[in-house]
Amino acid sequence: MPLVELDPNELRLTAERLERRISERFPGSGLSQRAVDLQDLLDRLRARADEVAEPIAWVRALYVVLAVVVIIGLTAVPIDLSATEELTTVGWVQFVEALVNDLVLLGAGIAFLTTLETRIKRRRALRELHEIRSFAHVIDMMQLTKDPQHLVDTPELRTEASPTNDLDAYELGRYLDYCSELLAVSAKGAAMIAQRFDDPAVLAAVNELENLTTGLSRKIWQKLMVLAAAHPEAAGGQPSTKATDSRNSDSQTPSS
């Protein structure tokens, strides 16, 4: 066990606090619902991490059955030899050939069973990692229309298909920051599986997810930098007191 590893309980508490922060800032919004979904996803990831860390009983039982078969087969060989008449050269060749064939088949069976458990665990882990990938893309779609440019768009510059923007500079900054945090926490959920199951394919998938969420967060922080340069209050100011009744209309349609 490594000296330092992710604590599933602390990760879950982080997701809960993030959900409360989003709900208090943007009550009833789609982003707050995604934060709830993240908690459910982390619960499944923790259960899967515990599952892949434990041996699969029926596969281990097959190991025992195969070992018994091999032992019986090897002990039966000298009994059969002692019961047969003296073998000729041709008979010995045929016997050795049959023995080699049997050993090859046994070796193939052993190799299949020794990798069966790993392949089953890998498939289960990759299925959960695919869920994280889908979640990350959903968060990316939710921030796609949250463009700082919309804060300065005048009515004549907007079209009928232009997304509505009910957030001021401060609120937009918080929204984008929450999206980045959701991506970061989801990536740590993937790492929770990797630390319990040391498999090259799973580690590669986790690294791919880390790169994906980092890339998506980089796009968000580019918006935050533009926002902070144009509206310093977005970084350290106070939120406005305007109504935010329509914040639950988090669009997943690209901006025009």
C-alpha positions as CSV (number, residue, x, y, z in Angstrom):
1,M,0.0,0.0,0.0
2,P,1.4,3.4,-0.9
3,L,2.3,5.8,1.9
4,V,-0.1,8.5,0.5
5,E,-3.3,7.7,-1.4
6,L,-6.7,9.2,-2.1
7,D,-9.2,8.9,0.7
8,P,-12.6,8.0,-0.8
9,N,-14.4,9.5,2.2
10,E,-12.6,12.8,1.8
11,L,-13.2,12.9,-1.9
12,R,-16.9,12.3,-1.3
13,L,-17.0,15.1,1.3
14,T,-15.3,17.4,-1.2
15,A,-18.0,16.6,-3.8
16,E,-20.7,17.3,-1.2
17,R,-19.3,20.6,-0.3
18,L,-18.9,21.6,-3.9
19,E,-22.6,20.6,-4.5
20,R,-23.7,22.8,-1.6
21,R,-21.6,25.7,-2.8
22,I,-23.1,25.5,-6.3
23,S,-26.7,25.1,-5.0
24,E,-26.3,28.1,-2.7
25,R,-25.0,30.2,-5.5
26,F,-27.1,28.8,-8.4
27,P,-30.2,27.2,-6.8
28,G,-32.1,24.9,-9.0
29,S,-29.6,25.1,-11.8
30,G,-28.5,22.3,-14.1
31,L,-25.0,22.7,-12.8
32,S,-26.1,21.9,-9.2
33,Q,-27.8,18.7,-10.5
34,R,-24.6,17.7,-12.2
35,A,-22.9,18.1,-8.8
36,V,-25.4,15.7,-7.4
37,D,-24.7,13.3,-10.3
38,L,-21.0,13.5,-9.5
39,Q,-21.6,12.3,-5.9
40,D,-23.5,9.3,-7.3
41,L,-20.7,8.6,-9.7
42,L,-18.1,8.7,-7.0
43,D,-20.2,6.2,-5.0
44,R,-20.1,3.8,-7.9
45,L,-16.4,4.4,-8.5
46,R,-15.7,3.6,-4.8
47,A,-17.7,0.4,-5.0
48,R,-16.0,-0.6,-8.2
49,A,-12.5,0.2,-6.8
50,D,-13.3,-2.1,-3.8
51,E,-14.6,-4.8,-6.1
52,V,-11.6,-4.9,-8.4
53,A,-9.2,-5.0,-5.4
54,E,-10.8,-8.2,-4.2
55,P,-10.3,-11.7,-5.8
56,I,-13.1,-13.2,-7.8
57,A,-14.2,-16.3,-6.0
58,W,-15.4,-18.4,-8.9
59,V,-12.2,-17.7,-10.9
60,R,-10.1,-18.8,-8.0
61,A,-12.2,-21.9,-7.7
62,L,-11.4,-22.7,-11.3
63,Y,-7.7,-22.4,-10.4
64,V,-8.2,-25.1,-7.7
65,V,-10.1,-27.4,-10.1
66,L,-7.4,-27.1,-12.8
67,A,-4.6,-27.7,-10.2
68,V,-6.4,-30.9,-9.1
69,V,-6.8,-32.1,-12.7
70,V,-3.1,-31.5,-13.4
71,I,-2.0,-33.3,-10.2
72,I,-4.3,-36.3,-11.0
73,G,-3.0,-36.4,-14.6
74,L,0.6,-36.3,-13.6
75,T,0.2,-39.0,-10.9
76,A,-1.7,-41.2,-13.4
77,V,1.2,-41.3,-15.9
78,P,3.6,-43.6,-14.0
79,I,0.7,-45.9,-13.0
80,D,-0.2,-46.3,-16.7
81,L,3.5,-46.9,-17.6
82,S,3.9,-49.6,-15.0
83,A,0.7,-51.4,-16.2
84,T,1.8,-51.5,-19.9
85,E,4.3,-53.8,-21.6
86,E,7.7,-52.7,-22.5
87,L,7.4,-49.8,-25.0
88,T,9.2,-49.8,-28.4
89,T,11.0,-46.8,-29.7
90,V,8.0,-45.9,-31.8
91,G,5.8,-46.3,-28.8
92,W,8.0,-44.0,-26.7
93,V,7.9,-41.3,-29.5
94,Q,4.1,-41.5,-29.6
95,F,3.9,-41.4,-25.8
96,V,6.2,-38.3,-25.6
97,E,4.3,-36.6,-28.4
98,A,1.0,-37.2,-26.6
99,L,2.4,-36.0,-23.3
100,V,3.8,-32.8,-24.9
101,N,0.4,-32.1,-26.5
102,D,-1.3,-32.6,-23.1
103,L,1.2,-30.2,-21.5
104,V,0.6,-27.6,-24.1
105,L,-3.1,-27.8,-23.6
106,L,-2.7,-27.6,-19.8
107,G,-0.4,-24.6,-20.2
108,A,-2.9,-22.8,-22.4
109,G,-5.6,-23.5,-19.8
110,I,-3.4,-22.2,-17.0
111,A,-2.6,-19.1,-19.0
112,F,-6.2,-18.5,-19.8
113,L,-7.3,-18.8,-16.2
114,T,-4.4,-16.7,-14.8
115,T,-5.4,-13.8,-17.0
116,L,-9.2,-14.3,-16.8
117,E,-9.6,-12.5,-13.5
118,T,-7.5,-9.5,-14.6
119,R,-9.5,-9.2,-17.8
120,I,-12.8,-9.3,-16.0
121,K,-11.7,-6.6,-13.5
122,R,-10.3,-4.5,-16.4
123,R,-13.5,-4.6,-18.3
124,R,-15.5,-3.5,-15.2
125,A,-13.1,-0.7,-14.4
126,L,-13.0,0.6,-18.0
127,R,-16.8,0.7,-18.0
128,E,-16.8,3.0,-15.0
129,L,-14.0,5.2,-16.5
130,H,-16.2,5.6,-19.6
131,E,-18.9,7.1,-17.3
132,I,-16.4,9.7,-16.1
133,R,-15.5,10.5,-19.7
134,S,-19.1,11.1,-20.5
135,F,-19.6,13.2,-17.4
136,A,-16.6,15.4,-18.3
137,H,-18.0,16.1,-21.8
138,V,-21.4,17.0,-20.2
139,I,-19.7,19.6,-18.0
140,D,-17.8,20.9,-21.0
141,M,-21.0,21.4,-22.9
142,M,-22.6,23.3,-20.0
143,Q,-19.8,25.9,-19.9
144,L,-19.6,26.1,-23.7
145,T,-22.2,29.0,-24.0
146,K,-20.8,30.8,-20.9
147,D,-18.7,33.2,-22.9
148,P,-17.4,36.5,-21.4
149,Q,-18.1,38.1,-24.8
150,H,-21.8,37.9,-24.1
151,L,-21.4,40.4,-21.2
152,V,-20.6,43.2,-23.7
153,D,-22.9,42.1,-26.6
154,T,-25.5,44.7,-27.3
155,P,-29.0,43.7,-28.4
156,E,-28.3,44.6,-32.1
157,L,-25.3,42.1,-32.0
158,R,-27.4,39.2,-30.8
159,T,-29.4,36.9,-33.0
160,E,-32.5,34.8,-32.2
161,A,-30.3,31.7,-31.7
162,S,-27.9,33.5,-29.4
163,P,-27.9,31.9,-25.9
164,T,-29.4,33.9,-23.1
165,N,-27.0,35.2,-20.4
166,D,-28.5,35.9,-17.0
167,L,-25.1,36.1,-15.2
168,D,-23.1,39.1,-14.4
169,A,-19.3,39.1,-14.5
170,Y,-18.8,37.8,-10.9
171,E,-21.4,35.1,-11.3
172,L,-20.0,34.0,-14.6
173,G,-16.6,33.6,-13.0
174,R,-18.0,31.5,-10.2
175,Y,-19.9,29.3,-12.7
176,L,-16.8,28.7,-14.8
177,D,-14.8,28.0,-11.7
178,Y,-17.3,25.4,-10.5
179,C,-17.2,23.7,-13.8
180,S,-13.4,23.4,-13.5
181,E,-13.7,22.0,-10.0
182,L,-16.3,19.4,-11.1
183,L,-13.8,18.2,-13.8
184,A,-11.0,18.0,-11.3
185,V,-13.0,16.0,-8.7
186,S,-14.2,13.6,-11.4
187,A,-10.6,13.0,-12.5
188,K,-9.7,12.1,-8.9
189,G,-12.5,9.6,-8.9
190,A,-10.8,7.8,-11.8
191,A,-7.5,7.9,-9.9
192,M,-9.3,6.2,-7.0
193,I,-9.7,3.1,-9.2
194,A,-6.2,3.2,-10.5
195,Q,-4.7,3.1,-7.0
196,R,-6.6,-0.1,-6.2
197,F,-6.1,-1.9,-9.5
198,D,-2.6,-1.8,-11.0
199,D,-3.3,-2.7,-14.6
200,P,-1.6,-1.1,-17.6
201,A,-4.8,-0.7,-19.6
202,V,-6.6,0.9,-16.7
203,L,-3.7,3.2,-15.9
204,A,-3.5,4.3,-19.5
205,A,-7.3,5.0,-19.4
206,V,-6.9,7.0,-16.2
207,N,-4.0,9.0,-17.7
208,E,-6.1,9.7,-20.8
209,L,-8.9,11.0,-18.5
210,E,-6.5,13.2,-16.7
211,N,-5.4,14.7,-20.0
212,L,-9.0,15.2,-21.1
213,T,-10.1,16.9,-17.9
214,T,-7.0,19.0,-17.8
215,G,-7.5,20.1,-21.4
216,L,-11.2,21.0,-20.7
217,S,-10.2,22.9,-17.6
218,R,-7.6,24.8,-19.6
219,K,-10.3,26.1,-21.9
220,I,-12.3,27.2,-18.9
221,W,-9.4,29.1,-17.4
222,Q,-8.7,30.8,-20.7
223,K,-12.2,32.3,-20.4
224,L,-11.6,33.2,-16.7
225,M,-8.4,35.0,-17.7
226,V,-10.3,37.0,-20.3
227,L,-13.1,37.7,-17.8
228,A,-10.7,38.8,-15.1
229,A,-8.9,41.2,-17.5
230,A,-12.1,42.8,-18.7
231,H,-14.0,42.7,-15.4
232,P,-11.7,42.7,-12.3
233,E,-14.8,42.4,-10.1
234,A,-15.2,38.9,-11.4
235,A,-12.1,37.9,-9.5
236,G,-12.4,39.8,-6.3
237,G,-15.6,41.8,-6.4
238,Q,-19.0,41.2,-5.0
239,P,-21.9,39.5,-6.8
240,S,-24.8,41.7,-8.0
241,T,-28.2,41.6,-6.4
242,K,-30.2,41.1,-9.6
243,A,-32.6,38.2,-9.7
244,T,-31.4,34.9,-11.0
245,D,-34.7,33.0,-11.4
246,S,-33.7,31.6,-14.8
247,R,-30.4,30.1,-13.9
248,N,-31.7,26.6,-14.3
249,S,-31.6,27.0,-18.1
250,D,-28.0,25.8,-18.5
251,S,-27.8,25.4,-22.2
252,Q,-25.8,22.7,-23.9
253,T,-26.0,24.4,-27.3
254,P,-22.9,26.0,-28.8
255,S,-23.0,29.8,-28.9
256,S,-23.7,31.5,-32.1
